[in-house]
Amino acid sequence: MGRIRSGRVKRQAEKLMQKYTSFFKPNFEQNKLVLSQVAMVPTKKLRNLLAGYITKKTKIVLKEQ
């Protein structure tokens, strides 16, 4: 079983994905760098959680196409 992400992480990630769709790719390291540039994320752990969730969602979107 996987880890469950909090609603806060999911909501923030969805907002960022809608606003900066073209910046995010299915690459975790690249998404971390993009988040550092576009958003004020207070902690490294939160940034990594957001980047992981965004990476997962972008992979799903690309797989559906």
C-alpha positions in Angstrom: 0.0 0.0 0.0 1.2 3.5 -0.7 1.3 6.6 1.4 -1.8 8.8 1.6 -1.2 12.4 0.8 -3.0 15.1 2.7 -5.7 17.2 1.1 -3.5 20.3 1.5 -0.8 18.8 -0.7 -3.4 17.7 -3.3 -5.2 21.1 -3.4 -1.9 23.1 -3.7 -0.6 20.8 -6.4 -3.8 21.0 -8.4 -3.7 24.8 -8.3 -0.1 24.9 -9.4 -0.7 22.4 -12.2 -3.6 24.5 -13.5 -1.6 27.7 -13.3 1.8 26.4 -14.7 0.8 23.4 -16.8 3.5 23.8 -19.4 6.3 23.9 -16.8 5.7 20.5 -15.2 7.1 17.3 -16.8 7.0 13.6 -15.6 10.5 14.1 -14.0 10.7 14.5 -10.2 14.0 16.4 -10.2 12.9 18.9 -12.8 9.6 19.5 -11.0 11.4 20.2 -7.8 13.4 22.9 -9.6 10.3 24.4 -11.1 8.5 24.5 -7.8 11.5 26.4 -6.3 11.2 29.0 -9.0 7.5 29.4 -9.2 6.1 29.0 -5.7 7.1 29.9 -2.2 7.2 26.5 -0.5 8.3 26.9 3.2 9.9 23.5 3.7 11.9 21.0 1.7 9.6 18.2 2.7 6.5 20.0 1.5 8.3 20.9 -1.8 9.2 17.2 -2.3 5.6 16.1 -1.5 4.2 18.6 -4.0 6.8 17.6 -6.7 6.0 13.9 -6.2 2.3 14.4 -6.5 2.7 16.6 -9.6 5.0 14.0 -11.2 2.5 11.3 -10.6 -0.4 13.3 -12.1 1.6 14.3 -15.2 2.6 10.7 -15.8 -1.1 9.7 -15.6 -2.2 12.5 -18.0 0.5 11.5 -20.5 -0.4 7.9 -20.3 -4.1 8.7 -21.1 -3.2 10.5 -24.3 
